[in-house]
């Protein structure tokens, strides 16, 4: 029982590089989830909706 069978290798942990560290990361722009709402409203993707209302 001390030796592991060759047909059952120990499970390898998934590399952390595959999992994004930033929540809401879509794959190409980690800030797209922040500008998505304003972008749908017709504003610039980089501006905040509050700044648009004030200006």
N, CA, C and O atoms as CSV, one atom per row, in Angstrom:
chain,resi,resn,atom,element,x,y,z
A,1,UNK,N,N,0.827,-1.212,0.000
A,1,UNK,CA,C,0.000,0.000,0.000
A,1,UNK,C,C,0.864,1.267,0.000
A,1,UNK,O,O,0.349,2.376,-0.137
A,2,UNK,N,N,2.153,1.095,0.152
A,2,UNK,CA,C,3.018,2.265,0.193
A,2,UNK,C,C,3.243,2.840,-1.197
A,2,UNK,O,O,3.446,4.045,-1.353
A,3,UNK,N,N,3.207,1.969,-2.212
A,3,UNK,CA,C,3.417,2.444,-3.579
A,3,UNK,C,C,2.079,2.718,-4.259
A,3,UNK,O,O,1.135,1.941,-4.119
A,4,UNK,N,N,2.004,3.810,-4.987
A,4,UNK,CA,C,0.776,4.135,-5.705
A,4,UNK,C,C,0.752,3.397,-7.034
A,4,UNK,O,O,1.783,3.289,-7.698
A,5,UNK,N,N,-0.406,2.888,-7.431
A,5,UNK,CA,C,-0.516,2.168,-8.710
A,5,UNK,C,C,-0.221,3.094,-9.881
A,5,UNK,O,O,-0.517,4.288,-9.822
A,6,UNK,N,N,0.356,2.556,-10.933
A,6,UNK,CA,C,0.751,3.373,-12.073
A,6,UNK,C,C,-0.466,3.882,-12.839
A,6,UNK,O,O,-0.379,4.895,-13.533
A,7,UNK,N,N,-1.593,3.195,-12.722
A,7,UNK,CA,C,-2.783,3.604,-13.475
A,7,UNK,C,C,-3.577,4.670,-12.734
A,7,UNK,O,O,-4.562,5.188,-13.261
A,8,UNK,N,N,-3.156,5.003,-11.513
A,8,UNK,CA,C,-3.856,6.033,-10.745
A,8,UNK,C,C,-2.852,7.049,-10.205
A,8,UNK,O,O,-2.485,6.999,-9.031
A,9,UNK,N,N,-2.414,7.961,-11.052
A,9,UNK,CA,C,-1.463,8.987,-10.602
A,9,UNK,C,C,-2.150,9.963,-9.652
A,9,UNK,O,O,-3.365,10.140,-9.737
A,10,UNK,N,N,-1.412,10.594,-8.761
A,10,UNK,CA,C,-2.006,11.573,-7.840
A,10,UNK,C,C,-2.587,12.748,-8.611
A,10,UNK,O,O,-1.992,13.191,-9.593
A,11,UNK,N,N,-3.725,13.256,-8.191
A,11,UNK,CA,C,-4.360,14.380,-8.900
A,11,UNK,C,C,-3.495,15.630,-8.824
A,11,UNK,O,O,-3.016,16.004,-7.754
A,12,UNK,N,N,-3.306,16.255,-9.948
A,12,UNK,CA,C,-2.490,17.473,-9.970
A,12,UNK,C,C,-3.386,18.697,-9.778
A,12,UNK,O,O,-4.428,18.798,-10.425
A,13,UNK,N,N,-3.006,19.615,-8.915
A,13,UNK,CA,C,-3.809,20.829,-8.697
A,13,UNK,C,C,-3.810,21.714,-9.935
A,13,UNK,O,O,-2.813,21.797,-10.653
A,14,UNK,N,N,-4.929,22.368,-10.176
A,14,UNK,CA,C,-5.035,23.242,-11.344
A,14,UNK,C,C,-4.124,24.454,-11.156
A,14,UNK,O,O,-4.085,25.030,-10.069
A,15,UNK,N,N,-3.399,24.845,-12.190
A,15,UNK,CA,C,-2.515,26.018,-12.090
A,15,UNK,C,C,-3.322,27.288,-11.850
A,15,UNK,O,O,-4.394,27.469,-12.427
A,16,UNK,N,N,-2.813,28.148,-11.012
A,16,UNK,CA,C,-3.546,29.369,-10.662
A,16,UNK,C,C,-3.513,30.381,-11.798
A,16,UNK,O,O,-4.229,31.382,-11.768
A,17,UNK,N,N,-2.677,30.116,-12.804
A,17,UNK,CA,C,-2.552,31.079,-13.890
A,17,UNK,C,C,-3.788,31.058,-14.778
A,17,UNK,O,O,-4.056,32.029,-15.485
A,18,UNK,N,N,-4.540,29.968,-14.749
A,18,UNK,CA,C,-5.729,29.879,-15.591
A,18,UNK,C,C,-6.898,30.650,-14.986
A,18,UNK,O,O,-7.818,31.048,-15.701
A,19,UNK,N,N,-6.864,30.863,-13.672
A,19,UNK,CA,C,-7.964,31.565,-13.014
A,19,UNK,C,C,-7.615,33.043,-12.859
A,19,UNK,O,O,-6.571,33.375,-12.297
A,20,UNK,N,N,-8.470,33.927,-13.348
A,20,UNK,CA,C,-8.209,35.367,-13.220
A,20,UNK,C,C,-8.298,35.809,-11.768
A,20,UNK,O,O,-9.183,35.364,-11.038
A,21,UNK,N,N,-7.407,36.663,-11.351
A,21,UNK,CA,C,-7.396,37.122,-9.970
A,21,UNK,C,C,-8.388,38.267,-9.771
A,21,UNK,O,O,-8.749,38.589,-8.638
A,22,UNK,N,N,-8.827,38.878,-10.865
A,22,UNK,CA,C,-9.755,40.002,-10.761
A,22,UNK,C,C,-11.185,39.539,-11.011
A,22,UNK,O,O,-11.464,38.988,-12.075
A,23,UNK,N,N,-12.096,39.743,-10.069
A,23,UNK,CA,C,-13.498,39.349,-10.280
A,23,UNK,C,C,-14.136,40.173,-11.390
A,23,UNK,O,O,-13.940,41.387,-11.448
A,24,UNK,N,N,-14.887,39.536,-12.260
A,24,UNK,CA,C,-15.509,40.251,-13.360
A,24,UNK,C,C,-14.626,40.306,-14.587
A,24,UNK,O,O,-14.959,40.991,-15.555
A,25,UNK,N,N,-13.527,39.612,-14.570
A,25,UNK,CA,C,-12.614,39.614,-15.707
A,25,UNK,C,C,-13.252,38.863,-16.866
A,25,UNK,O,O,-13.665,37.715,-16.708
A,26,UNK,N,N,-13.336,39.501,-18.033
A,26,UNK,CA,C,-14.021,38.903,-19.168
A,26,UNK,C,C,-13.045,38.278,-20.154
A,26,UNK,O,O,-13.467,37.545,-21.049
A,27,UNK,N,N,-11.760,38.548,-20.015
A,27,UNK,CA,C,-10.792,37.897,-20.886
A,27,UNK,C,C,-9.934,38.876,-21.672
A,27,UNK,O,O,-8.828,38.518,-22.075
A,28,UNK,N,N,-10.399,40.093,-21.903
A,28,UNK,CA,C,-9.588,41.047,-22.671
A,28,UNK,C,C,-9.543,42.412,-21.999
A,28,UNK,O,O,-8.569,43.147,-22.165
A,29,UNK,N,N,-10.567,42.759,-21.251
A,29,UNK,CA,C,-10.575,44.050,-20.571
A,29,UNK,C,C,-11.197,43.885,-19.187
A,29,UNK,O,O,-12.414,43.732,-19.074
A,30,UNK,N,N,-10.384,43.912,-18.137
A,30,UNK,CA,C,-10.896,43.691,-16.780
A,30,UNK,C,C,-11.814,44.813,-16.306
A,30,UNK,O,O,-12.515,44.659,-15.306
A,31,UNK,N,N,-11.814,45.946,-17.019
A,31,UNK,CA,C,-12.645,47.069,-16.606
A,31,UNK,C,C,-13.916,47.181,-17.440
A,31,UNK,O,O,-14.680,48.134,-17.283
A,32,UNK,N,N,-14.147,46.212,-18.326
A,32,UNK,CA,C,-15.306,46.310,-19.206
A,32,UNK,C,C,-16.602,46.165,-18.414
A,32,UNK,O,O,-17.632,46.708,-18.814
A,33,UNK,N,N,-16.564,45.436,-17.291
A,33,UNK,CA,C,-17.783,45.261,-16.511
A,33,UNK,C,C,-18.159,46.549,-15.794
A,33,UNK,O,O,-19.308,46.730,-15.390
A,34,UNK,N,N,-17.175,47.457,-15.636
A,34,UNK,CA,C,-17.463,48.734,-14.994
A,34,UNK,C,C,-18.041,49.733,-15.990
A,34,UNK,O,O,-18.861,50.575,-15.623
A,35,UNK,N,N,-17.618,49.642,-17.239
A,35,UNK,CA,C,-18.051,50.604,-18.242
A,35,UNK,C,C,-19.173,50.050,-19.111
A,35,UNK,O,O,-19.635,50.725,-20.031
A,36,UNK,N,N,-19.613,48.828,-18.827
A,36,UNK,CA,C,-20.628,48.207,-19.677
A,36,UNK,C,C,-21.956,48.949,-19.578
A,36,UNK,O,O,-22.618,49.172,-20.591
A,37,UNK,N,N,-22.349,49.332,-18.362
A,37,UNK,CA,C,-23.629,49.999,-18.181
A,37,UNK,C,C,-23.636,51.348,-18.882
A,37,UNK,O,O,-24.596,51.683,-19.575
A,38,UNK,N,N,-22.579,52.118,-18.707
A,38,UNK,CA,C,-22.506,53.432,-19.339
A,38,UNK,C,C,-22.366,53.295,-20.851
A,38,UNK,O,O,-22.851,54.139,-21.605
A,39,UNK,N,N,-21.706,52.239,-21.285
A,39,UNK,CA,C,-21.545,52.018,-22.725
A,39,UNK,C,C,-22.890,51.714,-23.358
A,39,UNK,O,O,-23.155,52.146,-24.480
A,40,UNK,N,N,-23.745,50.978,-22.657
A,40,UNK,CA,C,-25.072,50.660,-23.173
A,40,UNK,C,C,-25.943,51.911,-23.230
A,40,UNK,O,O,-26.842,52.013,-24.065
A,41,UNK,N,N,-25.671,52.856,-22.341
A,41,UNK,CA,C,-26.458,54.084,-22.318
A,41,UNK,C,C,-26.015,55.055,-23.407
A,41,UNK,O,O,-26.682,56.062,-23.645
A,42,UNK,N,N,-24.912,54.767,-24.060
A,42,UNK,CA,C,-24.457,55.613,-25.149
A,42,UNK,C,C,-23.303,56.511,-24.752
A,42,UNK,O,O,-22.848,57.319,-25.562
A,43,UNK,N,N,-22.815,56.389,-23.518
A,43,UNK,CA,C,-21.697,57.212,-23.077
A,43,UNK,C,C,-20.378,56.592,-23.475
A,43,UNK,O,O,-20.341,55.517,-24.072
A,44,UNK,N,N,-19.293,57.273,-23.143
A,44,UNK,CA,C,-17.972,56.733,-23.447
A,44,UNK,C,C,-17.660,55.570,-22.506
A,44,UNK,O,O,-18.017,55.618,-21.329
A,45,UNK,N,N,-16.996,54.525,-23.011
A,45,UNK,CA,C,-16.702,53.350,-22.182
A,45,UNK,C,C,-15.816,53.680,-20.985
A,45,UNK,O,O,-15.823,52.931,-20.008
A,46,UNK,N,N,-15.063,54.760,-21.023
A,46,UNK,CA,C,-14.126,55.074,-19.955
A,46,UNK,C,C,-14.670,56.063,-18.950
A,46,UNK,O,O,-14.026,56.311,-17.931
A,47,UNK,N,N,-15.838,56.639,-19.201
A,47,UNK,CA,C,-16.379,57.646,-18.291
A,47,UNK,C,C,-17.401,57.031,-17.356
A,47,UNK,O,O,-18.029,56.023,-17.679
A,48,UNK,N,N,-17.562,57.641,-16.203
A,48,UNK,CA,C,-18.520,57.143,-15.228
A,48,UNK,C,C,-19.883,57.783,-15.480
A,48,UNK,O,O,-19.967,58.905,-15.980
A,49,UNK,N,N,-20.949,57.063,-15.129
A,49,UNK,CA,C,-22.292,57.582,-15.383
A,49,UNK,C,C,-22.557,58.829,-14.537
A,49,UNK,O,O,-23.287,59.724,-14.964
A,50,UNK,N,N,-21.964,58.891,-13.333
A,50,UNK,CA,C,-22.165,60.062,-12.476
A,50,UNK,C,C,-21.486,61.291,-13.073
A,50,UNK,O,O,-22.038,62.390,-13.027
A,51,UNK,N,N,-20.314,61.111,-13.625
A,51,UNK,CA,C,-19.603,62.227,-14.241
A,51,UNK,C,C,-20.371,62.724,-15.454
A,51,UNK,O,O,-20.377,63.919,-15.748
A,52,UNK,N,N,-21.023,61.797,-16.159
A,52,UNK,CA,C,-21.793,62.189,-17.336
A,52,UNK,C,C,-23.007,63.023,-16.924
A,52,UNK,O,O,-23.384,63.959,-17.629
A,53,UNK,N,N,-23.620,62.686,-15.787
A,53,UNK,CA,C,-24.796,63.429,-15.339
A,53,UNK,C,C,-24.407,64.835,-14.887
A,53,UNK,O,O,-25.144,65.790,-15.135
A,54,UNK,N,N,-23.267,64.969,-14.234
A,54,UNK,CA,C,-22.838,66.276,-13.742
A,54,UNK,C,C,-22.423,67.175,-14.901
A,54,UNK,O,O,-22.783,68.351,-14.942
A,55,UNK,N,N,-21.685,66.632,-15.814
A,55,UNK,CA,C,-21.213,67.434,-16.932
A,55,UNK,C,C,-22.277,67.466,-18.029
A,55,UNK,O,O,-22.074,68.095,-19.068
